[in-house]
Amino acid sequence: MQQSIKRILIMNNQNIAGKVVVITGASSGLGEATARLLSSEGATVVLAARRTERINALAEEIKGKGGQALAVSTDVTNRAQVKELVDKAVATYGRVDVMLNNAGLMPLAPLDQLKTDEWDQMIDVNLKGVLNGIAAALPHMQAQKSGHFINVSSVYGHKLGPDATVYCATKFAVRALSEGLRQEVKPYNIRTTVISPGAVATELLEHISDEKIQAETKGFVDQIAVPADTFARMVAFAINEPANVDVNEILFRPTAQPV
Ligand code: NDP
């Protein structure tokens, strides 16, 4: 019985095995969980983040379980580094099937605190980082005549939340550029997915510099957040659909999340 269930699961995830998936923000949270799940389904994962020791350790863990993984230290705000990341994936494995533009941060604060460095950071990582990922992977996918961009927005890419104006602006923008990308890459047989998670338990709230806002947000999120592999399953679903099915948008929340 157990074996037949396992066989069904493997058969159902047949479109993940063998794919080369580049994941930004793979050193923690959603990216890390996705790397683990996709590699367990037979994907080759290329792990990108600035904390090199973390992605190296994750790559070793995956290889130790018989998977294929490559860690490439990358700052997504640096366009040349993101190009090197994708070029390295293609040089090593021959192609790039999925570009998961996931790296991001959410230092919540009201505008009148004038935390302009944090505004710049969010625009550089959450928005320009995604554009850098598109710029790096698109030429390869055009040449392959196949590929899949998965960009990470948020529930805050659909609605405004307290102290989240700039964060929301970046996540609304990710949805806008994902839809534009979807329309433009039709001639190249490229798929595009934007995933908008609700509260998921990760390190995201650690970067809120205002202690009161951080404590309040943690108090709310800790009660309802779902684990990071929830997101990983959404990614796996979108990748696993047959090549002629383009899953364009996924919005999910914890069942207990009211807003
Ligand atoms: P984490 O803080 O756990 O992970 C963020 C990841 O982004 C880390 O791997 C970090 O790696 C990476 N990162 C940040 N800045 C850079 C940079 N300049 N260059 C490369 N990598 C960078 O948070 P999550 O996993 O939750 O966040 C992942 C994405 O999910 C983000 O885009 C976030 O906005 C989005 N999201 C998360 C939700 C949640 O509830 N958790 C809800 C909705 C959306 P390193 O520091 O090593 O570089």
Boltz pocket constraint, residues with backbone or C-beta under 6 A from the ligand:
constraints:
  - pocket:
      binder: B
      contacts: [[A, 24], [A, 25], [A, 26], [A, 27], [A, 28], [A, 29], [A, 30], [A, 31], [A, 48], [A, 49], [A, 50], [A, 51], [A, 52], [A, 74], [A, 75], [A, 76], [A, 77], [A, 101], [A, 102], [A, 103], [A, 104], [A, 105], [A, 106], [A, 125], [A, 126], [A, 152], [A, 153], [A, 154], [A, 155], [A, 196], [A, 197], [A, 198], [A, 199], [A, 200], [A, 201], [A, 202], [A, 203], [A, 204], [A, 205]]
      max_distance: 6.0
